[in-house]
Amino acid sequence: MISVQNHLLPLSGNKWLLFFSVALILGACSPKVQPVSTPVKKVEKPEPKPVEKPPVKPSAKVSVISMILPMGLDHVRPRNYSGAGLSQANMSIEYYQGFKLALDSLAAQGANFKLQIFDSKDDASAAHSLAYNPQIRTSDLVVGPVYPDGMKLFTSTMGTRTAIVSPLSPASPATIKNNNLITVIPPLEYHAWGAAQYINDKLKPKKIFILRSGFSQENDYVINFKKATDSLSHKKVKIVSVIITRGKLSGLLSQLSKTERNVFVIPATDQAFLGVTLRSLDTLNKNYPVVLFGHPSWEKFSFLKTDILQRLKTHITSSDKVNYKQEATIAFLHSYRKVYHVEPTDYAIKGFDEGMYFGRQLLDGNKDMAAIDKTDFTGIHNGFHFVKRPGLGWVNTHVNILMYSNFELKQVE
């Protein structure tokens, strides 16, 4: 028997192993491929905004104010001061403190002031010499001198267009005659006009009686009162002017009315004359209704009897009446006490009012004060209503009308 070799065929599992081995070898030998990188988007950061700075305001122009007051600095030693000199020095300091307080208040609103003080020594020749001082001549505003003689010499020498304020004197600008002068305290003639205006507008009488003592100092008031009454009434009001001796009023009885108000004006300031005449009027008032207008100085006369003045319905004009109950006055008193630790006087109040008014004019650019006749002001002690008088400058014509009521003077207009 012949024998034959038997060759076994490979199983299917061996085939898969072969393919896997070949694939592994081929994978190991294949070239490496760089991976595709996905681009990363950059996050844009917002740029910081520049910080907005507030616009820098240009500093206000410095307004230079020169103040000329009777300080009496060459008599600073106590033994060298007289009573009058000390009184003037106190007046000057009080006025200055009020004026400066006003400027400080305006400075808080952005104003810029330089206040220069000069001593007139209550000497007209010293005031005259100060007119040559270049610091004063180049000022934006001059306040002072205080007294008329010094003011007259000072203004005659200044010769510039700088406005010059007469701060405390009621002297008529006709005694000074300067077109740059500003008279703040109303002269007597404007008190006469104020009384005439009130009588014409409110009382409307047909007749006015002027009772005179005969002293010549009454003429200024009487002349201006007559002029004002004639102008306002177109000469329709009759004015009866008589000199009264020892209070005798019997000669007027035939001209008086028992039913209508009889308007009397007394321009006198003599104590003896006033005492007798007012008592006679008080008696007359029992049968003839009286309304009386007196001299502005009566406000300061302690010898006048308030009960008589009240029965006579007495009115007076005033340029110096402070209402201590109004808010503006209360605020001023608080500020003044806080800064100076003393009570303000009338001079301090006037200084404050004038400092506020003229300081604001400079702040508003009214350097030459040419527009003050268009800018009224209500102050603590009085109002300002300036009128331009040719050759005399600006004059404050505002006066208050006061009347005795409940034993005190109260403002009626």
C-alpha positions as CSV (number, residue, x, y, z in Angstrom):
1,M,0.0,0.0,0.0
2,I,1.3,3.2,-1.0
3,S,1.2,6.0,1.9
4,V,0.5,9.8,0.9
5,Q,1.6,13.2,3.3
6,N,-1.4,15.1,4.6
7,H,-0.8,19.2,4.5
8,L,-3.3,21.0,6.9
9,L,-5.0,24.2,5.5
10,P,-4.7,27.5,7.7
11,L,-7.7,28.4,9.8
12,S,-9.7,31.7,9.2
13,G,-8.4,33.2,12.5
14,N,-4.9,33.1,11.2
15,K,-5.9,35.3,8.2
16,W,-7.2,38.1,10.5
17,L,-4.0,38.1,12.5
18,L,-2.1,38.5,9.3
19,F,-4.1,41.4,8.2
20,F,-3.8,43.1,11.6
21,S,0.0,42.6,11.6
22,V,0.3,44.1,8.0
23,A,-1.9,47.0,9.0
24,L,0.2,47.7,12.1
25,I,3.4,47.6,10.1
26,L,2.0,49.9,7.4
27,G,0.7,52.3,10.0
28,A,4.1,52.5,11.6
29,C,5.7,53.2,8.3
30,S,3.2,55.8,7.0
31,P,4.3,59.5,7.1
32,K,3.1,61.7,10.1
33,V,0.5,64.4,9.3
34,Q,0.5,67.8,11.1
35,P,-2.8,68.3,13.0
36,V,-4.9,71.2,11.7
37,S,-5.1,73.9,14.4
38,T,-8.3,75.8,14.8
39,P,-7.7,79.6,15.0
40,V,-8.5,81.1,18.4
41,K,-10.4,84.4,18.3
42,K,-8.9,87.2,20.3
43,V,-11.2,88.8,22.8
44,E,-11.0,92.5,22.2
45,K,-10.8,94.4,25.5
46,P,-12.6,97.7,25.6
47,E,-10.3,100.7,25.7
48,P,-10.7,102.7,28.9
49,K,-12.4,106.0,28.2
50,P,-10.4,109.1,29.2
51,V,-11.7,110.7,32.4
52,E,-13.5,113.9,31.6
53,K,-12.1,116.7,33.7
54,P,-14.4,119.6,34.5
55,P,-13.5,122.8,32.6
56,V,-11.2,125.0,34.6
57,K,-13.0,128.3,35.1
58,P,-10.7,131.3,34.7
59,S,-10.3,133.1,38.0
60,A,-12.4,136.2,38.4
61,K,-10.6,139.5,37.7
62,V,-9.4,141.1,40.8
63,S,-11.4,144.3,41.6
64,V,-9.5,146.8,43.6
65,I,-11.4,148.9,46.2
66,S,-9.7,151.7,48.1
67,M,-11.4,152.7,51.3
68,I,-10.5,156.1,52.9
69,L,-11.7,156.4,56.5
70,P,-10.8,158.5,59.6
71,M,-8.9,155.8,61.4
72,G,-6.6,158.1,63.4
73,L,-3.8,155.6,63.3
74,D,-1.2,158.2,64.2
75,H,-3.0,158.4,67.6
76,V,-3.0,154.8,68.5
77,R,-1.7,155.3,72.0
78,P,-4.6,155.6,74.5
79,R,-3.5,159.0,75.9
80,N,-3.4,160.5,72.4
81,Y,-7.0,159.6,71.6
82,S,-9.7,162.2,72.2
83,G,-13.3,161.2,72.8
84,A,-14.2,162.4,69.3
85,G,-11.2,160.7,67.7
86,L,-12.1,157.4,69.4
87,S,-15.7,157.7,68.2
88,Q,-14.5,158.3,64.6
89,A,-12.1,155.3,64.8
90,N,-14.9,153.1,66.1
91,M,-17.2,154.3,63.3
92,S,-14.5,153.5,60.7
93,I,-13.7,150.0,62.1
94,E,-17.4,149.1,62.3
95,Y,-18.1,150.3,58.8
96,Y,-15.0,148.5,57.5
97,Q,-16.1,145.2,59.2
98,G,-19.5,145.3,57.7
99,F,-18.2,146.2,54.2
100,K,-15.6,143.4,54.4
101,L,-18.2,140.8,55.5
102,A,-20.2,141.7,52.4
103,L,-17.2,141.2,50.1
104,D,-16.4,137.9,51.8
105,S,-19.9,136.7,51.1
106,L,-19.5,137.7,47.4
107,A,-16.1,136.0,47.2
108,A,-17.8,132.7,48.1
109,Q,-19.8,133.2,44.9
110,G,-16.6,133.5,42.8
111,A,-15.8,137.2,43.1
112,N,-12.3,138.4,43.7
113,F,-11.6,141.6,45.6
114,K,-8.6,143.5,46.9
115,L,-9.6,145.9,49.7
116,Q,-7.1,148.7,50.5
117,I,-7.5,150.9,53.6
118,F,-6.2,154.4,53.9
119,D,-6.3,156.7,56.9
120,S,-7.7,160.2,56.2
121,K,-7.0,161.2,59.8
122,D,-10.2,163.4,59.8
123,D,-8.0,166.0,58.1
124,A,-9.1,167.5,54.8
125,S,-5.5,168.2,53.8
126,A,-4.6,164.5,54.4
127,A,-7.6,163.5,52.2
128,H,-6.3,165.9,49.6
129,S,-2.9,164.3,49.6
130,L,-4.3,160.8,49.2
131,A,-5.8,161.8,45.9
132,Y,-2.3,161.7,44.5
133,N,-1.6,158.1,45.7
134,P,-1.2,155.9,42.6
135,Q,-2.7,152.9,44.5
136,I,-5.9,154.9,44.9
137,R,-5.9,156.5,41.5
138,T,-5.8,153.1,39.8
139,S,-8.5,151.5,41.9
140,D,-11.8,150.2,40.4
141,L,-13.8,151.9,43.2
142,V,-13.0,154.5,45.9
143,V,-15.1,154.6,49.1
144,G,-14.6,157.8,51.1
145,P,-13.5,160.2,52.4
146,V,-16.4,160.4,54.9
147,Y,-16.7,164.1,55.6
148,P,-17.8,166.7,53.1
149,D,-14.7,169.0,53.4
150,G,-12.3,166.1,52.8
151,M,-14.5,164.7,50.0
152,K,-14.5,168.1,48.2
153,L,-10.7,168.4,48.2
154,F,-10.2,164.8,47.3
155,T,-12.6,164.8,44.3
156,S,-11.2,168.1,43.0
157,T,-7.8,166.5,42.8
158,M,-8.6,162.9,41.6
159,G,-9.4,164.0,38.1
160,T,-10.1,160.4,36.9
161,R,-13.2,158.5,35.9
162,T,-13.1,156.3,38.9
163,A,-16.4,156.2,40.8
164,I,-16.1,157.7,44.3
165,V,-18.7,156.7,47.0
166,S,-19.7,159.1,49.7
167,P,-20.6,156.3,52.2
168,L,-22.0,158.0,55.4
169,S,-22.6,161.7,54.8
170,P,-26.1,163.0,53.9
171,A,-24.5,166.3,52.7
172,S,-25.9,167.6,49.4
173,P,-23.7,166.7,46.4
174,A,-24.2,170.3,45.3
175,T,-21.5,171.2,48.0
176,I,-19.0,168.9,46.2
177,K,-20.0,169.1,42.5
178,N,-18.3,166.0,41.0
179,N,-19.8,164.0,38.2
180,N,-18.2,160.7,39.5
181,L,-19.6,161.1,43.0
182,I,-22.1,158.5,44.4
183,T,-24.1,159.8,47.4
184,V,-25.5,156.8,49.3
185,I,-27.3,158.6,52.2
186,P,-30.2,160.6,50.9
187,P,-29.7,164.3,51.5
188,L,-32.4,166.3,53.3
189,E,-34.1,167.5,50.1
190,Y,-35.0,164.0,49.2
191,H,-36.7,163.5,52.5
192,A,-38.8,166.5,51.7
193,W,-39.6,165.0,48.3
194,G,-40.5,161.7,49.9
195,A,-42.9,163.3,52.3
196,A,-44.5,165.3,49.6
197,Q,-44.9,162.2,47.4
198,Y,-46.6,160.3,50.1
199,I,-49.0,163.1,51.0
200,N,-49.9,163.7,47.4
201,D,-50.4,160.0,46.6
202,K,-52.0,158.7,49.8
203,L,-53.7,161.6,51.6
204,K,-54.6,163.9,48.6
205,P,-55.3,167.0,50.7
206,K,-56.4,170.3,49.3
207,K,-54.3,172.3,51.7
208,I,-51.0,171.7,53.6
209,F,-49.9,173.8,56.7
210,I,-46.2,174.2,57.3
211,L,-45.5,175.3,60.9
212,R,-42.1,177.0,61.1
213,S,-39.9,178.2,64.0
214,G,-38.3,180.9,62.0
215,F,-34.7,179.4,62.0
216,S,-33.0,179.5,58.7
217,Q,-31.9,175.9,58.7
218,E,-35.5,174.9,58.0
219,N,-35.3,176.6,54.6
220,D,-33.7,173.6,52.7
221,Y,-36.6,171.3,53.7
222,V,-39.3,173.9,53.2
223,I,-38.1,175.0,49.7
224,N,-37.8,171.4,48.5
225,F,-41.1,170.4,50.0
226,K,-42.9,173.2,48.2
227,K,-41.2,172.5,45.0
228,A,-42.1,168.8,45.1
229,T,-45.8,169.5,46.1
230,D,-46.2,172.0,43.3
231,S,-44.7,169.6,40.8
232,L,-46.7,166.5,41.9
233,S,-50.0,168.3,42.3
234,H,-49.6,170.6,39.3
235,K,-50.0,173.5,41.8
236,K,-53.5,172.4,42.8
237,V,-52.6,172.0,46.5
238,K,-52.5,175.2,48.5
239,I,-49.5,175.5,50.9
240,V,-49.9,177.7,54.0
241,S,-46.5,178.4,55.6
242,V,-46.6,180.3,59.0
243,I,-44.1,181.0,61.8
244,I,-45.5,179.9,65.1
245,T,-44.7,181.7,68.3
246,R,-45.3,180.1,71.7
247,G,-47.5,177.5,70.2
248,K,-50.3,179.8,69.2
249,L,-52.4,178.2,66.4
250,S,-55.6,180.2,66.8
251,G,-54.9,182.2,63.6
252,L,-55.3,178.9,61.6
253,L,-58.7,177.9,62.9
254,S,-60.7,179.5,60.1
255,Q,-58.8,177.5,57.6
256,L,-59.1,174.1,59.3
257,S,-61.7,171.3,58.7
258,K,-63.5,169.5,61.4
259,T,-64.4,166.5,59.2
260,E,-61.4,166.0,56.9
261,R,-57.8,165.4,57.8
262,N,-55.7,168.5,58.3
263,V,-52.2,167.9,57.1
264,F,-49.4,169.7,59.0
265,V,-45.6,169.7,58.3
266,I,-43.1,170.7,60.9
267,P,-39.5,171.0,59.6
268,A,-38.1,172.2,62.9
269,T,-35.6,170.4,65.2
270,D,-35.5,172.9,68.1
271,Q,-36.4,171.2,71.3
272,A,-38.2,174.2,73.0
273,F,-40.2,175.0,69.9
274,L,-41.2,171.4,69.3
275,G,-42.3,170.9,72.9
276,V,-44.7,173.8,72.9
277,T,-46.0,173.4,69.3
278,L,-46.7,169.7,69.6
279,R,-48.7,170.2,72.8
280,S,-50.8,172.9,71.0
281,L,-51.4,170.6,68.1
282,D,-52.4,167.8,70.5
283,T,-55.1,170.2,71.9
284,L,-56.2,171.2,68.5
285,N,-56.5,167.6,67.4
286,K,-59.5,167.1,69.8
287,N,-61.7,169.1,67.4
288,Y,-59.7,169.2,64.2
289,P,-58.3,165.8,62.9
290,V,-54.6,166.2,62.5
291,V,-52.0,164.2,60.4
292,L,-48.5,165.4,61.1
293,F,-45.2,165.0,59.1
294,G,-42.0,165.8,61.0
295,H,-38.3,166.2,60.3
296,P,-36.3,163.0,59.8
297,S,-34.1,163.8,62.8
298,W,-37.1,163.3,65.1
299,E,-36.4,159.5,65.0
300,K,-33.4,160.1,67.2
301,F,-34.9,162.7,69.6
302,S,-35.6,161.1,73.0
303,F,-37.3,164.3,74.3
304,L,-40.3,163.9,72.1
305,K,-43.3,162.3,73.8
306,T,-44.4,159.2,71.9
307,D,-48.0,159.3,73.1
308,I,-48.5,162.8,71.6
309,L,-46.8,161.8,68.4
310,Q,-49.1,158.8,68.1
311,R,-52.3,160.8,68.8
312,L,-51.2,163.3,66.0
313,K,-50.7,160.4,63.6
314,T,-47.1,161.5,63.1
315,H,-45.2,160.4,60.1
316,I,-41.4,160.9,59.4
317,T,-39.1,160.0,56.6
318,S,-36.1,157.8,57.3
319,S,-33.1,156.4,55.5
320,D,-32.0,154.3,58.4
321,K,-34.7,151.9,59.6
322,V,-33.7,148.3,60.4
323,N,-36.3,145.6,60.7
324,Y,-34.8,143.1,63.1
325,K,-37.5,140.5,62.4
326,Q,-36.8,140.0,58.7
327,E,-34.8,137.0,57.6
328,A,-32.0,139.1,55.9
329,T,-31.3,141.0,59.1
330,I,-31.3,137.8,61.2
331,A,-28.9,136.1,58.8
332,F,-26.6,139.2,58.8
333,L,-26.6,139.4,62.6
334,H,-25.7,135.7,62.9
335,S,-22.8,136.1,60.4
336,Y,-21.5,139.3,62.0
337,R,-21.5,137.9,65.5
338,K,-19.8,134.7,64.3
339,V,-17.0,136.5,62.6
340,Y,-16.4,139.5,64.9
341,H,-17.9,138.3,68.2
342,V,-19.6,141.7,68.8
343,E,-23.0,143.2,68.0
344,P,-23.1,145.2,64.8
345,T,-23.8,148.9,64.9
346,D,-25.7,151.1,62.4
347,Y,-22.3,151.8,60.7
348,A,-21.6,148.1,60.3
349,I,-25.0,147.5,58.8
350,K,-24.5,150.4,56.3
351,G,-21.1,149.0,55.5
352,F,-22.6,145.6,54.8
353,D,-25.4,147.0,52.5
354,E,-23.0,149.2,50.6
355,G,-20.4,146.4,50.3
356,M,-23.0,144.0,48.9
357,Y,-24.4,146.6,46.4
358,F,-21.1,148.0,45.0
359,G,-19.3,144.6,45.3
360,R,-22.0,143.0,43.1
361,Q,-21.8,145.9,40.6
362,L,-18.1,145.1,40.2
363,L,-18.7,141.4,40.0
364,D,-21.2,142.0,37.2
365,G,-18.7,144.0,35.3
366,N,-20.2,147.5,36.0
367,K,-16.8,148.9,36.8
368,D,-17.6,152.6,36.1
369,M,-21.0,152.3,37.9
370,A,-22.7,153.8,34.9
371,A,-25.7,151.6,35.2
372,I,-26.5,152.0,38.9
373,D,-29.5,154.2,38.1
374,K,-31.0,151.1,36.5
375,T,-30.2,148.7,39.5
376,D,-32.3,149.2,42.6
377,F,-31.4,147.4,45.8
378,T,-33.2,146.6,49.1
379,G,-30.8,146.6,51.9
380,I,-31.1,146.0,55.6
381,H,-31.1,149.7,56.7
382,N,-32.5,151.3,53.5
383,G,-33.1,150.8,49.8
384,F,-31.0,152.2,47.0
385,H,-32.6,154.0,44.1
386,F,-30.0,156.1,42.4
387,V,-30.7,159.0,40.1
388,K,-28.1,160.7,37.9
389,R,-27.8,164.5,38.5
390,P,-25.8,166.4,35.9
391,G,-22.6,167.6,37.5
392,L,-23.4,166.1,40.8
393,G,-23.1,162.3,40.1
394,W,-25.5,159.7,41.4
395,V,-27.8,160.3,44.4
396,N,-29.8,157.8,46.3
397,T,-33.3,159.2,46.6
398,H,-35.0,156.3,48.4
399,V,-36.5,157.1,51.9
400,N,-38.9,155.1,54.0
401,I,-42.1,156.5,55.4
402,L,-42.6,155.7,59.1
403,M,-45.6,156.3,61.4
404,Y,-46.0,156.1,65.2
405,S,-48.2,153.1,66.0
406,N,-48.4,151.1,69.2
407,F,-45.8,153.4,70.7
408,E,-43.2,152.6,68.1
409,L,-42.3,153.7,64.5
410,K,-43.5,151.3,61.9
411,Q,-42.9,151.4,58.2
412,V,-46.0,152.3,56.1
413,E,-44.1,152.7,52.8
